[in-house]
């Protein structure tokens, strides 16, 4: 079998380099899109888990100052039930990608999230961001592709930190707005209620 000579090896190398140069950008784009698919799936899973939590407890987990879900058992504590059969538990913010969101009622085995998801770029300090006052919630992420259908310039304009990036996609309880804060959302609801009551009286 004849071996390649030096000239042939050079040409083969050049061809491989050209093919690599052509395919590399598409490879990078496919990786970016895969991360964004994961983000959208995670946000949907979190929203579904929180809605199930609300159905069981009539409230959503509160949010911590750094945008985490306060729904995990505080280290060194155990849940209990008081004389009125109400759950008593010391909660702490769940660690993204490490802890589950579960029903902490003694004897319950219900799981809302087997693990609270973590952003695919968590190692680069990119985070999901959660807001809740117990009555409503908003959960945000930062998509890498501005061409993604879920990319929301109105969310981006809020300048919410999703770690080192700005959030640009969100989901809310009851399909509520994500382009305004929960406080503004509740103010709008209250103003609409008062307007409706005023119309009924008139």
C-alpha positions, 0 to 999 in steps of 0.5 A, a space after each residue: 500500500 502506497 503511503 501519502 507523500 508530503 504534498 498529499 499530506 499537506 493538501 489533506 490537512 488543508 481540506 480538513 481545516 477548511 471543513 472544520 472552519 465551515 462546520 465549527 460555527 454551526 457546531 457552536 450554534 447547535 450547542 447554544 441552541 441546546 442550552 436554550 432548549 434546556 433553559 426553556 424546559 427547566 423554566 417550564 418544569 419549575 413553573 409546573 412544580 410551583 403550581 402543584 405546590 400551590 395546589 397542595 398548600 395554597 401558597 407559593 414558596 417565597 423567594 430569597 434576596 438572591 432569587 432562589 426558591 425558599 422551599 428546602 429544609 434548613 440543615 440540621 432541622 426536621 419538619 413537624 406538625 403543631 397542635 392544629 395539624 399545621 406543618 412547622 418547618 424551618 426553610 432555606 433557599 434551595 440550592 440550584 442543581 442540588 436539592 429537591 423541592 418536595 412536600 416536607 409534611 411528615 409521611 408525605 412522599 410527594 416530589 414537585 422537583 426531583 432537583 431544582 434545575 440549574 442553568 447550563 452555564 452555572 459554572 460561568 455564574 449564569 443563574 435562574 431568578 425567582 420572585 414570589 410573595 406567596 400569592 404569585 411568582 415569576 421565574 426568569 432565565 437568560 437565553 443566549 439566542 435573541 432569535 429564540 421565539 421566547 426571547 422577550 425584549 420587555 423582560 430584558 428591559 427590566 434589567 433583572 440579573 440572571 447571574 452575570 447575564 440579564 434575564 430575557 425570558 420568564 414565566 409567571 403564575 396563572 400565565 401572568 405578566 413578566 414584563 412588570 414586577 409582581 407588585 405592579 401586577 397586583 396593583 393593576 389587578 386591584 385597580 381593575 377590581 376597583 374600576 369594575 366595582 365603581 362601574 357596578 355601583 354606577 
